[in-house]
Amino acid sequence: MKRVLILVTAALLLMVTVSAEGAEKGFKKIFNGKNLDGWVIHGTEKWYVEKGLLVCESGPDKQYGYLSTEKDYDNFELEVQFRQAANGNSGVFFRSTFEGTKVSGWQVEVAPPNHDTGGIYESYGRGWLVQIPDEQENILKMGKWNTLRIKVVEGRVQTWLNGKPMVDLTDAKIAEGKGAIALQIHDGGGIKVFWKNLRVREL
């Protein structure tokens, strides 16, 4: 009987492992936990690696700063975890291009409580496309690790925060966009955000 139980347990563990591997299929890490290889810094704000985490922090100039992928991503699914240590006004951009620290593209907001984390903003364009209803503002865990998922296919953008759906937007202008994925640090100073487990699956 014990041998049968052991065999059944081993089989179940194998099934769980195979299932987990299947769920991970297609995702690739875009941050190696060691350095900023594969990324480009825009501006004078601080971007560095500390204990395997990617950190963005306000510098002396207290201006906008960005860290973009060298590679462009068109249709994709992105998963990333972030923790706001101070202020936390940041964001994740997609299909974005840069001229210095002027960005053309779209931002999935990462911000302090009650400031639309998970919403969609178009920089140097139409501004807010989707803001977050008040009843969803409690999904963000300020000062703790949060999981953000972004899916972009043609003109459709979907976002999830900590497993909860936040935005489902279809937009013709987004459908025409091309460019990189990027992280932002807002201007004004006093901002520090930690990032980890950045991974992308191209669709």
Secondary structure, DSSP 8 states (H G I E B T S, - for coil): -HHHHHHHHHHHHHHHHHHHHHHHTT-EES--SS--TTEEEESSSEEEEETTEEEEE--TT---EEEEEEEE-SSEEEEEEEEEEES--EEEEEEEEEETTEEEEEEEEE-STTS-TT-EEEETTTEEEE---GGGTTS--TTS-EEEEEEEETTEEEEEETTEEEEEEE-HHHHT---EEEEEE-SSS--EEEEEEEEEEE-
